[in-house]
Amino acid sequence: MTGIVEFIDANIRLNEKGDPWGLAKHQRAVLKAMFKRDYTNRLYSEPKKSGKTYLGGCVLVYEAVTHPGVECLAVANDLEQAQNRVFQTAAQLCEKNPGLAASVVRTTANEIRFSNQSVIRSIASDYRGAAGGRWRVASLDELWGFNLENMTRLYEELRPPPTEKGSYLFITSTAGFSGESTVLEKLYERAMKGKHVSRYEVYVAGNMIAFWSHVGRMPWHTKAYFAGEAEDLRENQFRRLHKNEWVSAESQFIDADVWDSIVDPGYSPILSGAAVHIGVDLGVKSDSSAVVGVCYDGQKLKVAFHRIWKPVKNRAVNLDDVKAYIKEIHRHHRVQSIVMDPSQAYLLISQLMQEHIAVKEFAQTTYNTIRMGETLFSLVKNGNLIAYKSAELREHVLNAVGIETGTGVRMVKAKSTRKIDAAIAMAMALVSAVESGPKLFNPNALPTAVGRGIGWEIRECFGSTFDQPMFGGGRRLSQGIPVRQGYDDDD
C-alpha cells in the first residue's frame, strides 16, 4: 500500500489556495516515523503557523482515498472550528487537486463522500453523538482546548474502535495551560517518558507516537517574525504559541513598565467640559467601589478622572456618595454614556434613572469581561491610552491578572485582598467609548489601534469577537472601519 508521504507527493501538489505545495523536510521524516507501524495515538505538536491543521486535512484525505468504505472524522473544540479548519482544509484539497477531485462524489457542509464509499465527516463536540462509531481515523485539532467535562468525555468516547483494525487518533495542537488542558497534558507527559526515535523530537510510548517540537522550521519563521510576535503578545502567550511550551493560564495582565509608559507626567485629571464615557464598579460588602471617566484626545483615549471609595471595616461603601459623585460629573461634563453591572448596582441604576440620568446595563459576564480585558490591554499595549500619574489607579491596574481562555483573556484579581475595581470601571468605560466613537468631534477618529491593536493580539490567538456590539445601541466596529482580519491559512 502507498505510504502517506508518497501519497501526498503524488496527489496533493496544490495547497488549499491552489498554489504549488510540498511537504517540508522535517514533516516528511516525522510522518514516515508516525506511519511506520500502527499506533492508536499519533500526536503532532509544533509552534503556531507550522502547518499542523493542514497536515490533519492531508491525513483525512489519505485514509479516505486509500481505504475503501471507511469513515474519517474531523473533530475540534466545536462544530464550527471543525468545519472551518481540518474539515474545510480537506475539502479544499480535494477541490484544488484534480486527481482527488475526480474521486469525490459529493461534498456538503459536513461531509465529503468518495467513489470508493469512504466518507470524511465533521462532527460536533457532543460526546453522546460520538459513542459507538466505527471509524478509521479521528482528527482532533487544538486538543489544548479540551478542558471542559463534555470535551473530556468526547475524547474518551473517541477511543479507536477495536473492531476497526488500524484505527487511530491523529491529534494536532500547540501546548496548553498547565492544570487546565488536562487531556493534552497527560498525553504530553506520557510522550516525554517515552523513547526518542528520530533525529527530530519524536517519541514512542507504548501505542502512542508523538512529535513535540519547540522549534519553528517553516520559511516564514524568521527572527523578524518572532520579534514582532514577542512585542505584541503577552509573555506566556508567546511562549505557548511560538515556543510550544506549557504555561500557566494566569499571568500579569499589564506590566508596570507598560502602564508607566502611557502615563504623561504633565497631564492632570480633567475638571470640566469633557465629553466622557463613565464606567462604574460598585463594590459589595468589603469591596471598593470606583468610577472612572475616559474621553477622546484626537485619535487616542485618555483617562479623564477617577474616584475610588474604600469600605470601612464591616460596612459597605455608602451608595449615596457614589450617586452624588455621578451627579457632580453630570453637572461639569458632557456625559456620553454611563455603564455599570446591574447585578451590583440595581438600586443605584434605578435612582439615577429617576433623576433622568441614563445608564446602560453592562453585565460582567465571562463574555463581557473578556471584551473588557481585550480593550484595556490593547489600548495600553499600543500606547493609545493616556493616563495621568496616580498611585491608586496604577495599583488597581497592576493588581489584575489575565486568565487565558479559549475565547480570550479575562481580567480578574490576583488575590481577593487586592483591589482592581478602578481597572474594571476603566475597562468598561473604554469599551463603551470605543463602541460609541468620538461622535461630537470626528466620527472617523477612532483610536489608531483599531485595525492592529484593539483585540488584535487576542484575536490572532483565539479568534476574538471584539468587532461585535456589546450592548443595545452600540455599533459594530467593523462597519466602515478597517478591522484587520486574522490569518486565513491553516493554523
C-alpha positions in Angstrom: 0.0 0.0 0.0 1.2 3.5 -0.7 2.7 5.3 2.3 1.3 8.6 3.4 4.3 10.7 2.3 4.3 9.1 -1.2 0.5 9.6 -1.4 0.8 13.3 -0.5 3.7 13.7 -3.0 1.6 12.2 -5.8 -1.8 13.5 -5.1 -1.6 16.8 -3.0 0.6 19.0 -5.1 -1.5 22.1 -4.6 -2.5 23.6 -1.3 -6.0 24.8 -0.3 -5.5 28.0 -2.3 -4.4 26.2 -5.4 -0.7 27.1 -5.1 2.1 24.6 -5.6 3.0 23.0 -2.3 5.1 20.1 -0.9 6.0 18.7 2.5 8.9 20.2 4.4 11.9 18.1 5.2 11.0 17.6 8.8 7.3 16.9 8.0 8.4 14.1 5.7 10.6 12.5 8.3 8.0 12.8 11.1 5.1 11.4 9.1 7.2 8.4 8.0 8.1 7.7 11.6 4.4 8.1 12.7 3.1 5.7 10.0 5.9 3.2 10.1 3.6 0.9 12.1 0.2 1.1 13.7 -0.2 3.5 16.7 -3.6 4.2 18.3 -2.5 7.8 19.2 -0.5 10.0 16.8 0.3 13.4 18.3 1.7 16.2 16.2 2.7 19.4 18.0 4.7 22.3 16.7 4.7 26.1 17.3 1.9 28.2 15.8 1.8 28.6 12.0 3.7 25.3 11.3 1.0 23.7 9.1 -0.4 21.3 11.7 -4.1 21.7 10.7 -3.0 21.4 7.0 -1.4 18.0 7.8 -4.6 17.0 9.6 -6.5 17.6 6.4 -3.9 15.6 4.4 -4.2 12.6 6.8 -8.0 12.6 6.5 -7.8 12.6 2.7 -5.1 9.9 2.7 -7.1 7.5 4.8 -10.3 8.1 2.9 -8.8 7.6 -0.5 -6.5 4.6 0.2 -9.0 2.6 2.4 -12.4 2.0 0.7 -15.5 2.1 2.8 -14.1 3.8 5.9 -15.3 6.7 8.0 -12.9 9.5 8.8 -13.8 12.1 11.4 -12.8 15.8 11.8 -13.2 16.8 15.4 -12.4 20.1 17.1 -13.4 22.2 20.1 -16.8 22.8 18.5 -18.5 22.1 15.2 -17.7 25.5 13.7 -14.0 25.0 14.3 -14.1 21.5 12.9 -15.7 22.8 9.7 -13.5 25.9 9.3 -10.2 24.2 9.9 -9.4 20.5 9.4 -12.6 19.5 7.5 -12.5 22.7 5.4 -8.9 22.1 4.6 -9.6 18.5 3.5 -12.5 19.7 1.3 -10.3 22.4 -0.4 -7.5 20.0 -1.0 -9.9 17.7 -2.8 -11.3 20.6 -4.8 -7.9 22.0 -5.9 -6.1 18.8 -6.8 -7.5 17.3 -10.0 -6.8 13.7 -9.1 -8.6 13.9 -5.8 -11.5 15.9 -7.3 -12.2 13.0 -9.7 -12.7 10.6 -6.7 -15.2 12.9 -4.9 -18.8 12.1 -5.4 -20.4 14.8 -3.2 -19.3 17.5 -0.8 -21.7 19.1 1.8 -21.3 21.3 4.8 -20.2 18.5 6.9 -19.4 15.5 4.6 -17.1 14.6 1.8 -18.1 11.4 0.0 -15.8 9.4 -2.3 -16.4 7.0 -5.1 -14.8 4.2 -3.1 -17.6 4.5 -0.4 -15.4 6.3 2.1 -16.5 9.5 3.8 -14.9 12.3 5.7 -17.3 13.7 8.3 -17.2 16.8 10.5 -18.8 16.1 13.9 -19.9 18.3 16.7 -18.5 18.4 20.2 -21.3 16.2 21.6 -19.7 13.2 23.2 -23.1 11.3 23.1 -23.2 11.5 19.3 -19.6 10.1 19.1 -20.4 6.9 21.0 -20.4 3.6 19.2 -18.7 4.9 16.0 -16.8 2.7 13.5 -14.2 4.9 12.0 -10.6 4.6 10.7 -9.2 7.9 11.9 -10.4 10.8 14.1 -8.5 14.0 13.6 -8.6 16.2 16.7 -7.5 19.8 16.3 -6.2 22.1 19.1 -6.6 19.5 21.8 -5.3 22.0 24.4 -8.9 23.4 24.4 -10.4 20.1 25.7 -10.6 21.3 29.2 -14.3 21.1 30.0 -16.0 17.9 31.1 -18.0 17.5 27.9 -14.9 17.8 25.8 -13.0 15.3 28.0 -15.9 12.9 27.6 -15.8 13.4 23.9 -12.2 12.4 23.8 -12.9 9.4 25.9 -15.7 8.3 23.6 -13.3 8.6 20.6 -11.1 5.8 21.6 -10.1 3.8 18.5 -12.7 1.0 18.0 -11.0 -2.4 18.4 -13.3 -3.8 15.6 -11.6 -1.5 13.1 -8.0 -2.7 12.5 -5.5 0.2 12.2 -7.9 2.8 13.6 -6.2 5.7 15.4 -6.5 9.3 16.7 -4.5 12.0 14.8 -4.0 14.9 17.2 -2.7 18.3 16.2 -2.2 21.1 18.8 0.0 23.6 20.3 0.8 23.4 24.0 -1.9 24.3 26.5 -2.2 25.6 30.1 -0.8 23.6 32.9 -3.6 22.1 35.1 -6.3 23.1 32.7 -5.6 21.5 29.3 -5.7 18.1 31.1 -6.3 15.8 28.2 -3.4 17.1 26.2 -1.1 17.5 29.2 -1.5 13.8 30.1 -0.5 12.8 26.6 2.4 15.2 26.6 3.7 13.8 29.9 3.4 10.3 28.7 5.2 11.1 25.5 8.1 12.7 27.3 8.6 9.5 29.3 8.9 7.6 26.0 11.8 6.6 23.8 13.3 9.2 21.4 13.2 7.5 18.0 14.2 10.2 15.4 16.7 13.0 14.7 13.6 15.2 15.3 11.6 15.4 18.5 9.7 12.1 18.0 8.9 9.9 21.0 7.3 6.5 21.3 5.5 5.4 24.4 3.6 2.1 24.1 0.8 2.6 21.5 1.5 6.3 21.1 3.9 8.2 19.0 4.4 11.9 19.5 6.2 14.7 17.7 6.6 17.7 20.1 8.8 20.4 18.8 9.7 23.8 20.2 11.4 25.0 17.0 9.8 26.9 14.2 11.1 25.3 11.0 8.9 26.9 8.3 10.4 29.5 5.9 8.3 32.3 7.5 9.6 31.5 11.0 12.2 34.3 10.8 13.8 36.3 13.6 11.8 39.3 12.5 8.5 37.4 12.7 9.2 36.1 16.2 10.4 39.5 17.3 7.1 41.1 16.2 5.1 38.4 17.9 7.0 38.8 21.1 6.3 42.5 21.1 2.6 42.1 20.5 1.8 39.1 22.8 1.9 38.6 26.5 5.0 36.6 27.5 3.1 33.5 28.5 1.1 33.6 25.2 4.3 34.0 23.2 5.9 31.0 25.0 2.8 28.8 24.5 2.1 29.7 20.8 5.6 30.3 19.4 7.8 28.1 21.7 5.2 25.4 22.2 5.8 25.5 25.9 3.3 24.7 28.7 2.4 27.8 30.7 0.1 28.9 33.5 -3.2 30.3 32.4 -2.9 33.1 34.8 -0.3 35.9 34.3 0.3 39.5 35.0 -2.3 41.4 33.0 -0.4 44.7 32.4 3.2 45.0 33.4 4.3 48.0 35.5 6.7 49.3 32.8 4.0 49.1 30.2 1.5 51.1 32.3 4.1 53.6 33.2 4.9 54.2 29.6 1.4 55.6 29.0 1.5 58.0 32.0 2.0 61.6 31.0 3.7 63.5 33.9 2.3 66.8 32.6 -1.3 65.6 32.4 -3.8 66.1 35.2 -7.4 65.0 35.6 -10.0 67.0 33.7 -12.2 69.0 36.0 -14.9 70.0 33.5 -16.0 70.3 29.9 -15.1 66.8 28.6 -17.3 64.5 26.6 -16.8 61.5 28.8 -17.8 57.8 29.0 -18.1 56.6 32.5 -17.6 53.1 34.0 -18.9 52.3 37.5 -17.8 49.2 39.5 -19.9 49.1 42.7 -18.4 47.1 45.5 -20.4 44.8 47.6 -19.6 44.2 51.3 -15.9 44.6 51.8 -15.1 45.6 48.1 -14.1 49.0 47.0 -16.2 51.0 44.6 -14.8 53.0 41.7 -15.9 55.5 39.0 -13.6 56.2 36.0 -14.3 58.5 33.1 -12.5 58.4 29.8 -12.6 60.7 26.7 -11.1 61.1 23.3 -8.0 63.2 22.6 -7.7 63.2 18.9 -7.2 59.5 17.8 -6.3 58.4 21.3 -8.3 57.9 24.5 -7.4 59.4 27.9 -8.4 58.8 31.4 -10.4 61.9 32.3 -10.8 61.3 36.1 -11.4 58.6 38.6 -12.5 58.2 42.2 -12.2 55.2 44.5 -14.2 54.6 47.7 -12.7 52.2 50.2 -15.1 50.5 52.6 -14.8 50.9 56.4 -14.5 47.6 58.3 -17.7 45.6 58.3 -19.5 48.3 56.3 -20.0 48.7 52.6 -19.4 51.9 50.7 -22.2 54.4 51.0 -24.3 54.3 47.9 -25.3 58.0 48.2 -21.6 59.0 47.9 -21.3 57.3 44.6 -24.6 58.7 43.3 -23.6 62.3 44.4 -20.3 62.0 42.5 -22.0 60.8 39.3 -24.5 63.8 39.6 -21.5 66.1 40.0 -19.9 64.7 36.9 -23.2 65.4 35.0 -23.0 69.0 36.1 -19.4 69.6 35.0 -19.0 67.3 31.9 -20.9 66.2 28.8 -21.7 62.6 29.7 -21.9 60.4 26.6 -22.5 57.1 28.5 -22.6 55.5 31.9 -22.2 51.7 32.2 -22.4 49.5 35.2 -23.3 45.9 36.2 -27.0 45.7 37.2 -26.3 42.8 39.5 -24.1 45.1 41.6 -26.0 48.3 41.1 -29.7 47.7 40.5 -30.7 50.3 43.2 -28.2 52.9 42.0 -29.3 52.5 38.4 -33.0 52.9 39.4 -32.2 56.0 41.4 -30.2 57.6 38.6 -32.9 56.8 36.1 -35.5 58.5 38.3 -33.3 61.7 38.1 -33.2 61.4 34.3 -29.6 60.2 34.2 -29.4 57.4 31.6 -27.4 54.2 32.5 -26.5 51.3 30.2 -26.5 47.9 31.8 -23.2 46.1 31.5 -23.4 42.7 33.0 -19.9 41.4 33.9 -20.4 38.0 32.2 -17.5 35.9 31.0 -18.1 37.2 27.5 -18.0 40.9 28.6 -15.0 40.5 30.9 -13.1 39.1 28.0 -14.0 42.1 25.9 -13.0 44.4 28.7 -9.6 42.7 29.0 -9.0 42.8 25.3 -9.8 46.5 25.1 -7.8 47.7 28.0 -4.8 45.5 27.2 -4.6 46.5 23.6 -5.1 50.2 24.2 -2.3 50.2 26.8 0.0 47.9 24.9 -0.2 50.0 21.7 0.1 53.4 23.5 -3.4 54.5 22.6 -4.5 55.4 26.1 -3.1 58.4 28.0 -3.2 58.3 31.8 -2.2 60.8 34.5 0.0 59.9 37.4 -2.0 58.2 40.2 -0.6 55.7 42.6 -4.0 54.2 43.4 -5.1 53.9 39.8 -1.8 52.3 39.0 -2.1 49.9 41.9 -5.6 48.7 40.8 -4.3 48.1 37.2 -1.2 46.2 38.4 -3.3 44.1 40.8 -5.1 42.5 37.9 -4.1 39.2 36.3 -5.2 37.8 32.9 -6.6 34.3 32.7 -6.3 32.9 29.2 -9.4 31.1 27.9 -10.3 29.5 24.6 -12.1 32.7 23.5 -10.0 35.5 25.0 -8.4 36.8 28.2 -10.4 37.5 31.3 -9.2 40.2 33.7 -9.5 39.1 37.4 -8.0 39.7 40.8 -4.7 38.1 41.6 -5.8 37.8 45.3 -9.1 38.6 47.0 -7.3 41.2 49.1 -6.0 43.1 46.1 -8.4 45.6 44.6 -8.9 46.1 40.9 -12.2 48.0 40.9 -10.8 51.1 39.2 -9.3 48.9 36.5 -12.7 47.2 35.9 -14.5 50.5 35.8 -11.9 51.9 33.4 -12.2 48.9 31.1 -16.0 49.2 31.0 -15.7 52.9 30.1 -13.2 52.2 27.4 -15.4 49.6 25.7 -18.3 52.0 25.7 -16.1 54.8 24.3 -14.6 52.6 21.5 -18.1 51.3 20.5 -19.6 54.8 20.5 -16.8 56.6 18.9 -16.0 60.3 19.3 -19.1 61.5 17.5 -19.0 65.0 18.9 -15.5 65.6 17.5 -14.7 63.5 14.5 -16.8 60.4 13.7 -13.8 58.8 11.9 -11.3 59.4 14.6 -11.2 56.0 16.3 -8.0 55.1 18.1 -5.2 54.2 15.8 -5.1 50.8 17.4 -8.2 49.8 15.5 -7.0 47.6 12.7 -4.0 46.4 14.6 -4.2 47.0 18.3 -7.7 46.7 19.9 -8.3 43.0 20.4 -5.7 42.1 17.7 -3.3 40.2 19.9 -6.2 38.1 21.4 -7.9 37.7 18.0 -4.7 36.3 16.5 -4.6 33.7 19.3 -8.2 32.9 19.9 -10.4 34.3 17.3 -11.8 37.3 19.2 -15.4 38.6 18.8 -14.2 42.2 19.5 -16.0 43.7 16.5 -19.4 42.7 17.8 -21.6 45.1 19.7 -21.6 44.7 23.5 -25.0 46.0 24.3 -28.0 47.7 22.7 -27.3 50.9 20.9 -23.6 50.2 20.2 -22.4 49.9 16.7 -20.1 47.3 15.2 -16.5 48.4 14.9 -16.3 46.6 11.6 -18.9 48.9 10.0 -17.0 51.4 8.0 -13.8 50.9 9.9 -10.9 48.7 8.6 -10.5 45.9 11.2 -7.6 43.7 10.5 -8.7 40.1 9.9 -6.9 37.1 11.4 -4.7 34.7 9.4 -6.5 32.8 6.7 -4.2 29.9 6.4 -4.0 26.6 8.2 -3.4 27.5 11.8 
